[in-house]
């Protein structure tokens, strides 16, 4: 079982209308973050549903619930690290003297 975060963070999945315009860069970055957050949310919901299935006895395997929980945990950890890096970059820019 391998966990792939590449589809969540791949810039190739964004669409741009006119290459080279500054507005497209802003939109594609926003879309990239939205897609990544939606992917993390989907993993969280899947983990909750799988855990509920285990609790009610409807799950086929306990291992699937543990794996889904770990996927959600790792995705949330990655999201938190990306957020921290973005905040650090913003703070560095704000400290620059012009």
C-alpha positions in Angstrom: 0.0 0.0 0.0 1.5 3.3 -1.0 0.3 6.8 -0.2 0.6 9.3 -3.0 0.3 13.0 -2.4 1.5 13.9 -5.8 -2.0 14.2 -7.3 -2.9 16.6 -4.5 0.1 18.9 -5.1 0.7 18.5 -8.8 0.6 21.8 -10.7 -0.2 20.0 -13.9 -3.8 19.4 -12.7 -4.6 23.2 -12.8 -5.9 24.9 -15.9 -4.8 28.2 -17.3 -6.5 30.1 -20.1 -3.6 32.2 -21.3 0.0 31.3 -20.5 2.2 34.1 -19.3 -0.4 36.3 -17.7 0.0 37.2 -14.0 -3.6 36.6 -13.2 -3.4 33.0 -14.4 -0.6 32.3 -11.9 -2.7 33.6 -9.1 -5.7 31.6 -10.1 -3.8 28.4 -10.7 -2.1 28.6 -7.2 -5.5 29.3 -5.6 -7.0 26.3 -7.5 -4.0 24.2 -6.5 -4.5 24.9 -2.8 -8.3 24.4 -3.1 -7.8 21.0 -4.7 -5.3 20.0 -2.1 -7.6 21.0 0.7 -10.5 19.2 -0.8 -8.4 16.1 -1.1 -7.4 16.3 2.6 -11.1 16.9 3.5 -12.1 13.8 1.5 -9.5 11.7 3.2 -10.7 12.9 6.6 -14.3 12.1 5.7 -13.3 8.7 4.4 -11.5 8.0 7.7 -14.5 9.0 9.7 -16.8 6.9 7.7 -14.5 3.9 7.8 -14.2 4.2 11.6 -18.0 4.5 11.9 -18.3 1.3 9.8 -15.9 -0.5 12.1 -17.9 0.7 15.2 -21.2 -0.5 13.8 -19.7 -3.8 12.5 -20.3 -3.0 8.8 -16.6 -2.8 7.9 -15.0 -5.6 6.0 -11.7 -5.1 7.8 -10.3 -3.2 10.8 -7.1 -2.7 8.9 -8.9 -0.5 6.3 -10.0 1.8 9.0 -6.5 2.1 10.4 -5.0 2.7 7.0 -7.7 5.4 6.2 -7.0 7.1 9.5 -3.2 7.1 8.8 -3.7 8.5 5.3 -5.9 11.3 6.8 -3.4 12.0 9.5 -0.5 12.2 7.1 -2.4 14.4 4.7 -3.3 16.8 7.6 0.3 16.8 8.8 1.5 17.7 5.2 -1.1 20.5 5.0 0.0 21.9 8.3 3.6 21.9 7.2 2.7 23.6 3.9 0.8 26.2 5.9 3.8 26.8 8.2 6.1 27.3 5.2 3.7 29.8 3.6 3.4 31.8 6.8 7.3 31.7 7.2 7.7 33.0 3.6 5.1 35.7 4.2 6.9 36.8 7.4 10.3 36.8 5.5 8.8 39.0 2.8 7.3 41.4 5.3 10.7 41.8 7.1 12.4 42.9 3.9 13.5 46.5 3.7 12.8 48.3 0.5 
